[in-house]
Amino acid sequence: MGKRYSIAETRNNLAAIVHELEDVQSVEITRRGESVAVLISKQEYDRLLSKSTGFWDSYQAFRKRANLEELDIDPDEIWRDVRDKSPGREIDL
C-alpha cells in the first residue's frame, strides 16, 4: 500500500495524490486514523478488472517464464513429507 492520507488532506491535495498514483498502486484514505477508502491507479484498476486466469493457465505462464531445470529443485525432496501415506486410523462405527 502506498501512503495514507486523511480525508481533509485528500480534499486539499487531490491533484497531487492523483499524480502520486502514477508511481504507486494505491493510496489509503483515513478518517480519525481508521482506514475508510482506497484510491487505486488506473493500471491497478485495469488489472483487477481483467479476466482472471485459472490456476493451470497461471502455472503454464510461470513455466514459460522460469526454467525449472536451472533452479535445481527436486520435487520429490520438497513434497515427500506433505502427505502421510499410512492407511489411517481404525474407527468403530
C-alpha positions as protocol buffer text, in pm:
chain_id: "A"
residue {
  index: 1
  type: MET
  ca { x: 0 y: 0 z: 0 }
}
residue {
  index: 2
  type: GLY
  ca { x: 121 y: 348 z: -77 }
}
residue {
  index: 3
  type: LYS
  ca { x: 83 y: 644 z: 155 }
}
residue {
  index: 4
  type: ARG
  ca { x: -202 y: 721 z: 393 }
}
residue {
  index: 5
  type: TYR
  ca { x: -392 y: 1047 z: 386 }
}
residue {
  index: 6
  type: SER
  ca { x: -673 y: 1179 z: 598 }
}
residue {
  index: 7
  type: ILE
  ca { x: -993 y: 1286 z: 424 }
}
residue {
  index: 8
  type: ALA
  ca { x: -900 y: 1651 z: 482 }
}
residue {
  index: 9
  type: GLU
  ca { x: -551 y: 1601 z: 334 }
}
residue {
  index: 10
  type: THR
  ca { x: -705 y: 1422 z: 36 }
}
residue {
  index: 11
  type: ARG
  ca { x: -954 y: 1702 z: -23 }
}
residue {
  index: 12
  type: ASN
  ca { x: -678 y: 1966 z: -9 }
}
residue {
  index: 13
  type: ASN
  ca { x: -423 y: 1772 z: -218 }
}
residue {
  index: 14
  type: LEU
  ca { x: -631 y: 1564 z: -459 }
}
residue {
  index: 15
  type: ALA
  ca { x: -438 y: 1666 z: -771 }
}
residue {
  index: 16
  type: ALA
  ca { x: -102 y: 1578 z: -613 }
}
residue {
  index: 17
  type: ILE
  ca { x: -238 y: 1247 z: -482 }
}
residue {
  index: 18
  type: VAL
  ca { x: -368 y: 1157 z: -829 }
}
residue {
  index: 19
  type: HIS
  ca { x: -21 y: 1230 z: -971 }
}
residue {
  index: 20
  type: GLU
  ca { x: 128 y: 1012 z: -696 }
}
residue {
  index: 21
  type: LEU
  ca { x: -93 y: 724 z: -812 }
}
residue {
  index: 22
  type: GLU
  ca { x: 111 y: 716 z: -1133 }
}
residue {
  index: 23
  type: ASP
  ca { x: 403 y: 583 z: -926 }
}
residue {
  index: 24
  type: VAL
  ca { x: 223 y: 372 z: -663 }
}
residue {
  index: 25
  type: GLN
  ca { x: -63 y: 126 z: -697 }
}
residue {
  index: 26
  type: SER
  ca { x: -281 y: 265 z: -421 }
}
residue {
  index: 27
  type: VAL
  ca { x: -333 y: 534 z: -159 }
}
residue {
  index: 28
  type: GLU
  ca { x: -521 y: 476 z: 165 }
}
residue {
  index: 29
  type: ILE
  ca { x: -774 y: 735 z: 289 }
}
residue {
  index: 30
  type: THR
  ca { x: -836 y: 756 z: 663 }
}
residue {
  index: 31
  type: ARG
  ca { x: -1090 y: 912 z: 895 }
}
residue {
  index: 32
  type: ARG
  ca { x: -971 y: 968 z: 1252 }
}
residue {
  index: 33
  type: GLY
  ca { x: -683 y: 729 z: 1188 }
}
residue {
  index: 34
  type: GLU
  ca { x: -904 y: 444 z: 1063 }
}
residue {
  index: 35
  type: SER
  ca { x: -887 y: 329 z: 701 }
}
residue {
  index: 36
  type: VAL
  ca { x: -1213 y: 408 z: 518 }
}
residue {
  index: 37
  type: ALA
  ca { x: -1123 y: 401 z: 146 }
}
residue {
  index: 38
  type: VAL
  ca { x: -852 y: 326 z: -105 }
}
residue {
  index: 39
  type: LEU
  ca { x: -769 y: 510 z: -426 }
}
residue {
  index: 40
  type: ILE
  ca { x: -604 y: 290 z: -688 }
}
residue {
  index: 41
  type: SER
  ca { x: -415 y: 370 z: -1006 }
}
residue {
  index: 42
  type: LYS
  ca { x: -577 y: 316 z: -1344 }
}
residue {
  index: 43
  type: GLN
  ca { x: -322 y: 43 z: -1414 }
}
residue {
  index: 44
  type: GLU
  ca { x: -421 y: -141 z: -1094 }
}
residue {
  index: 45
  type: TYR
  ca { x: -790 y: -90 z: -1173 }
}
residue {
  index: 46
  type: ASP
  ca { x: -745 y: -240 z: -1519 }
}
residue {
  index: 47
  type: ARG
  ca { x: -553 y: -534 z: -1372 }
}
residue {
  index: 48
  type: LEU
  ca { x: -831 y: -602 z: -1122 }
}
residue {
  index: 49
  type: LEU
  ca { x: -1099 y: -591 z: -1394 }
}
residue {
  index: 50
  type: SER
  ca { x: -909 y: -805 z: -1641 }
}
residue {
  index: 51
  type: LYS
  ca { x: -1026 y: -1160 z: -1694 }
}
residue {
  index: 52
  type: SER
  ca { x: -861 y: -1366 z: -1428 }
}
residue {
  index: 53
  type: THR
  ca { x: -679 y: -1676 z: -1537 }
}
residue {
  index: 54
  type: GLY
  ca { x: -720 y: -2008 z: -1369 }
}
residue {
  index: 55
  type: PHE
  ca { x: -452 y: -2190 z: -1178 }
}
residue {
  index: 56
  type: TRP
  ca { x: -344 y: -2407 z: -1470 }
}
residue {
  index: 57
  type: ASP
  ca { x: -307 y: -2115 z: -1711 }
}
residue {
  index: 58
  type: SER
  ca { x: -112 y: -1919 z: -1449 }
}
residue {
  index: 59
  type: TYR
  ca { x: 108 y: -2220 z: -1382 }
}
residue {
  index: 60
  type: GLN
  ca { x: 178 y: -2268 z: -1753 }
}
residue {
  index: 61
  type: ALA
  ca { x: 270 y: -1899 z: -1787 }
}
residue {
  index: 62
  type: PHE
  ca { x: 505 y: -1937 z: -1489 }
}
residue {
  index: 63
  type: ARG
  ca { x: 665 y: -2243 z: -1650 }
}
residue {
  index: 64
  type: LYS
  ca { x: 730 y: -2040 z: -1966 }
}
residue {
  index: 65
  type: ARG
  ca { x: 897 y: -1762 z: -1764 }
}
residue {
  index: 66
  type: ALA
  ca { x: 1102 y: -1982 z: -1530 }
}
residue {
  index: 67
  type: ASN
  ca { x: 1332 y: -2262 z: -1634 }
}
residue {
  index: 68
  type: LEU
  ca { x: 1278 y: -2508 z: -1350 }
}
residue {
  index: 69
  type: GLU
  ca { x: 1575 y: -2721 z: -1453 }
}
residue {
  index: 70
  type: GLU
  ca { x: 1807 y: -2425 z: -1385 }
}
residue {
  index: 71
  type: LEU
  ca { x: 1670 y: -2393 z: -1033 }
}
residue {
  index: 72
  type: ASP
  ca { x: 1795 y: -2743 z: -944 }
}
residue {
  index: 73
  type: ILE
  ca { x: 1480 y: -2830 z: -748 }
}
residue {
  index: 74
  type: ASP
  ca { x: 1398 y: -3190 z: -665 }
}
residue {
  index: 75
  type: PRO
  ca { x: 1016 y: -3214 z: -635 }
}
residue {
  index: 76
  type: ASP
  ca { x: 1042 y: -3550 z: -456 }
}
residue {
  index: 77
  type: GLU
  ca { x: 1254 y: -3387 z: -186 }
}
residue {
  index: 78
  type: ILE
  ca { x: 1023 y: -3088 z: -146 }
}
residue {
  index: 79
  type: TRP
  ca { x: 695 y: -3282 z: -137 }
}
residue {
  index: 80
  type: ARG
  ca { x: 798 y: -3607 z: 37 }
}
residue {
  index: 81
  type: ASP
  ca { x: 658 y: -3509 z: 380 }
}
residue {
  index: 82
  type: VAL
  ca { x: 342 y: -3339 z: 256 }
}
residue {
  index: 83
  type: ARG
  ca { x: 111 y: -3640 z: 264 }
}
residue {
  index: 84
  type: ASP
  ca { x: 104 y: -3919 z: 516 }
}
residue {
  index: 85
  type: LYS
  ca { x: 89 y: -4243 z: 318 }
}
residue {
  index: 86
  type: SER
  ca { x: -25 y: -4457 z: 608 }
}
residue {
  index: 87
  type: PRO
  ca { x: -369 y: -4619 z: 575 }
}
residue {
  index: 88
  type: GLY
  ca { x: -508 y: -4405 z: 854 }
}
residue {
  index: 89
  type: ARG
  ca { x: -656 y: -4493 z: 1189 }
}
residue {
  index: 90
  type: GLU
  ca { x: -913 y: -4753 z: 1275 }
}
residue {
  index: 91
  type: ILE
  ca { x: -1250 y: -4630 z: 1396 }
}
residue {
  index: 92
  type: ASP
  ca { x: -1551 y: -4801 z: 1549 }
}
residue {
  index: 93
  type: LEU
  ca { x: -1879 y: -4724 z: 1376 }
}
